[in-house]
Amino acid sequence: MLKDFIRPLILFLSLCCYHYTANAFHSNTSDSSLYTIQAVKKAIQNAPKHDLQQANFSAETYIQNTGKWNRIPSIWKNLLKKEGLESKLEYQSESYAKFRVDSSYNYVFDYQAARNNYHAESHADKFVNPNFYKPEVGPSAISPLSPKALHYYDFKWLGSDVLAGKEADWFLIIPKHDNDEKVFSGKIALSKEDGWIVGLDVFVKHYAIKYHFEISFETVQQVVLPSKYQIKASGKLMGFEGEYQYISHVWNYKLGQIAPIVRPQEHQFREIYNIQERNFEVQQFKQVMGTLGSNLENTWSDANIRSGLRRYDKINLDLLPESQSSEWWDNLKQSYQAQKYIPTLSISAVSKSTLPPQPDEYSTYRQANLKFGVGSILFSRSYFWGDNSRGFYPHEIYYKSPVLDFNFNTVEGFVQNTGALYRFRKARYDWFEIDPTWRYSYNLQKSSGTLKLRWKTQQDDISVTGGKFVSQYNVDTPIAFDLNSLSTLLLKKNYVKIYEKEFINFNLVERISNTLAIRGSAEWARRFPLENTTDYYWINFQNTPYLPNNPENKEIGITEFKTNTAFSVSFQVNYRPTLKKQYRNNIRMVDLSSSPLIMFKYRGAFSEVLKTDIDFHTVELGITHNFPISLNTNFNYIAQAGTFFDVKNMTFADYKHFNGNNNMISIGDMLTTHRLVGFYDNYVWGASKKFIDPFLYSTNGTYIDIMTMVGMRKFLISRLNIARKLALREEFFANYMYTANKNFHYAEFGYGIDGIARIFRLEFGYRLENGTFTKDTPTSRITPIIRISLNSRVRGGVTPDW
């Protein structure tokens, strides 16, 4: 009897306990979530105030950088070794400085000690101080204290702690949308009283590099300031694997009224221009080796140009005599638990003529001469000699191999180009060169060539070129001869259309600043029409004959012209109205992608001058830009409109030609945006007029040409893990063209996958001509046109070709 009573009682009490515990747990969970939201909202609300309090002080800092490549592909090892780059070697630098910052975020650094093991000269390390009180950190990454943070992150309370002398709570940062780029994950500690950041340990991914930020803090006069930055970067690219670590200790803060730092007048700064010209191999090496370090220093610092902060840094390098001893450095680092400094590098790197893993605009390096061998004949290569004590060789011969420029077309048959450019360099970006080029047609047994004399500085580029050579009709966006050779020999599709000219050309480029530049040219030419001379092929694809060398055109039909003479001139103005700028010493640095590029062009020919045949005039206005419209989406556009006037006499060679290419693999002038780091950093990608005949719609009337593209890093395929590892992107493009002479409207739109094998883009699209869907072949109109495009031109932001 008692047994039957006890069992139900135990069950009843168990249910009550369970119900009470569940309610208590639910109540605690709700309270914890509510407390977390309130604490984070308080920190977000106070972030602008705390940001302002992190200026107007002086302090001391010790900076240390370590870079190492863990893996270099075998194909590059020997060549990079000659440049002083080897795997497993630690490239290190360290600096000590006193600095001050005023209320306008202008800095003065007095470096009193600096040393490294990869430069021959002393080199001051940049101070990297990512500021998480700002809405965006570095390359537009969303800060956990951004006003938009609760849209991108969930927060979870982890527990309480005492940090920087304040009671604080640790919160877990969880990305809501599982984005891989530009959102942080990790944990953040916020003071309970007013939401100061008192601890930070977060991760983020930007392109192919992963970053880990750890920041410690201390309280000085009730203001919480960073005491130690530790940033690690690691990445893989094209078989390279590397890592980089930045450490900065900051101490001896003194808050107070720092006198405003006097900055030079705007005209007293000189600009760094985006005109660095080096041979292909060295340019590639610089990008690969410099990615981890320079990307961290230039992108994640509070001095990031894209932030819009017009910060001025004054760098004084006045080294203490005692800082040359290892004992001095050991004493300095003893209390900071800094890693051991390696005083020398083995093998070639000890020569101090190395390419640093973290070069910036002030670094110098030298390329060693390469030994002469079979590869010197087969491949283009530069040879240097002379006194290189200033960081460059004064003499250079660049051999242009005929093997790399051997092609085929239906006019000349098999043809090759070769030459040997000589360059005398007065300064790093100041040189004179003599550039002869010889072209030989084996089918015609005919030679032609040009001679170019050129003088180039950072601001000026003046050249005179003369000779007899072939020219494509569309000289602005020519078809690649090598790819045309493949389509010609394998598919019997010869898309290159050429004529010959005897000419002398004068060209001038004047970069007044990165904001404003002009270009002008004048040319006298005798132009000769050319005809097909061979029907040679490898594969008789579809048993179709070659098309004539004279392209078809809707406006004039037959484009053949007679031998004529022309004196033509052109003038172009480039203007970037909203460039973001920052300043270091007497250098003004800009972010070229921060402003649209506006272009005005004039082109014409004057028959009265030198009694020539051609007479016409045309003007064009264009604009291009790329910019983010969301965290993972970029919008790109280029638009141009123009017209011809006072046309008295002209040939098809003088028409306006549009960017088009029928090759399955096409190279053309494309919309620009930033690509992957390393080898393909700053390669352009975009939507060219890949569906139209290059010359079918050429015009000598009024025209409009618009190309747009939306590039996405997280849409459909790009959401897959394998796609993200392969760095694939997706795109939508829509282009429009109008020619008034025929009242012709052309449009195309489609979808593409970009970054296949890093350099290819596969696209599917449709085209409309005057509102009707059209195709190249009589297949279903529902089936899209498929094209493969190759990203081929090195360019940064919306930098013009010249």
Steps between C-alpha positions, in 0.01 A plus 500: 500500500777742602698388198211592268484848659872576492549429128244760379637750752855460369376538143302815595800656676724416202264672259488807723879517522533460125243774436668736748846430358386547141332830583802617694731404213275672247485807722879508542549448127262784418662722760845416360392579142335824605804601704727423204297712259488790744875484567586487128257783417659715772847434355378581146340823623819609680738390220523845326580667835764240585648537152556872555669432834765285331685805371682796653776309681867402483649154554783264415481192282708197418410330169608162372417325171575144398424354157561147378408294195430143605467372147617620161409295190796313352468682169579832672758391757823550305392826339378646832815385675697732274275778626583410861165330567495156652252293696534460878715813535364757744519856369487729801503867587456697820474865593473721806340843488348775706190643341219744556158546343287812505122532507485489118677160491823643362803302618866581555731199542855550629670168425807456719583140408433282196660188359411213269660202331390553140586865419843651475368824651303581814128477445228638729208262551150633454283532809187287444213587734163361385222701662193293587305803620453601137206353305738332257848364556763464230354397161138579595475215754201547731612589852327318790415851629371631167149651503416210265663237724175342621403445136817300436575340837346306785662540842514249784604575857802293608573626848638785709859611547713791619702651214687830474394566860130488412223248560415352163303234315629272226266452203524247218471658152303275262448606132130473415534421132807275509693739277863413450623849423484836673319379812671411824465199725654449842442683828497853635514631858296811586516695826176481696490868585520671163581245228873552449675227302734347759586175318483375142578166335346476152550341160411619151567394143575739216542337159753218541647621831385419853565754776506454877484814715582500871498836679570562870405823677584716799320787670669840508313782675168318452569455127550144373786483251671210316817369668583221255401412145570152371389423145564178312438450130517174309404403150533267204522606139599314184703249702662763725435474873612778731449656840567841648488638852486859621551593867486848644536591869381848600580652841572821687176666392473868582157647438453870466498791267732401217576803287350470151750340266583737219466329166652630177287680247335285235739617227800399713415128479615288211290212379573132454378418150374164390758465223751252635640314201710192554550189297225241531677260735601759760152656498349160574751426776438836666126437510530147635766571760351829611141391547496382863702781651412803290132410488495494880691826538320697232151357539433430868666802656287786624685688228320299232437738211157355427378607843494855366714621790737760356765402751848650487799302629836665548784247529832601654777240490774608739662184635666485838865389476451241775214336303758331276583248773309178569518567873298822459226313314498215753448746784221675310313175431559330832181624660283443191557130441582570136616223272867443431648704221705312241800719414592342166340305220666205333606447138412779258289707738806598704617714206245767599395543136173322559138552422331556839185306589329822603611775258331836500532813289826591675677166472777432250623181352722379221468218254809287449625434149388167364749266341492463121361169378248333270216665688653839422435436129162336528346745745494877536731623775668807645874535559635766735842649565664798667522643850191393694582675826187715465274195487479465120724426204559797268521283186252242376452303179164329465512226240163429333499139389351415159384169649252680725374723217460251217154493342294444187243699306351469151675813368860440607491126571749404768662808650731582788601809697824553685713780639742610769397804702780700663416710807721750680358579843595831667275433801257227595216652297700719263648338190571525129452203268558391143252236389548342154253233382546278195208311341549232235239316290620156388223461240565841341875494575455860605647703784356800680580676822491803725739705709376668815683762707351564840565711808296425810476641851233467769305784339611511136504242225624629165566276201570517127434191290553444131516224245284266295272257682157337498214648699165360606192706432408516867830613652341577839382144563688277254449127467790295638712367211593179681141400578393599152765262364332209680151589378636545148696173476255283696160652415570695178381815678741790436362792701804729476450756224807708417640763271856629459632848554822700466489750781665728749322560829556740789333415830487693829355400837503759778386393846430830668386299803315178572187712472571655160696374201513578129614314194566625151634356177569602144567260212571515131435172321474351152252213533482196270214248471592131533340182363509135602798316350459148643228245573726281717339322795552206734137389530245562224234590754146486349661510155446877478731746318684782673321832508666794319738730686257789444241469780127542448318806630129584517548867410728486194501133401836454327774644718784477248688827460763639263850602597479837672693742719375642828616751756307420817507638852338389824456654841369345822434630852460265795347632821427332834293747707463315834831329570566404862845610614741452786841644574832371628793738529501684166313224318133519402342157452167437333252217455436500125189286538336753735393729217330459165722571202357761261651509151469757223645407161548682173626339179526649155689533172590816307540480123639854477805401700772340286247468213354170622176322400304439820284763675257438790445576871348311792452558875413254777412523869532197725488393864593177679504382860464196723374511856338272761123500539501247783742291701554239228385684187674747270343709226706593194416722209652677204302737278600710203320714247644675197434649161677583172475843339634686195574170325649572157698189422582191705558126469381207707824518698379834643158376619402452864553132578341326798654253736409166351653159450359183351783280623389226740783625721489878482723776623366851497466818700273405789336654800736511791486379858748359758575133456688239701817579685842390381548410134166638391474793740351800314424303184188631335186304441169595354253478217643589162293506184579135448187422297540745213714519191779752568426698184143424395358798688794741469369848430590852390193655660362552849528205737440388859679207664422381856634193679399398852576205723416383850765272652403281797712296738198333658204416278432143377808297407723735697323393821647150474811430706687360199416814299629726777821300525547538124423875534217485245272798457174549319392789284202645319563736213285720279638705209340744257615665176331748266609637161297786356587457131304175481279566806637172632451379858707213632476342847646197672464352846607185677660314787861393551735312728828683554834375634509155337864389532551860626503657154197380303138608502214287358192696398152420371301775337242625254500788255229714346520700179225762473300305757539157336702210640773399256773236490807417292360162398143379426462329840217553744467857620452360849852356500747761626819604326804364685832683514827449685689819584854546624589768754819630355595855590680616813323806633400654831159647567384694196846594380501571125731307270733793464 
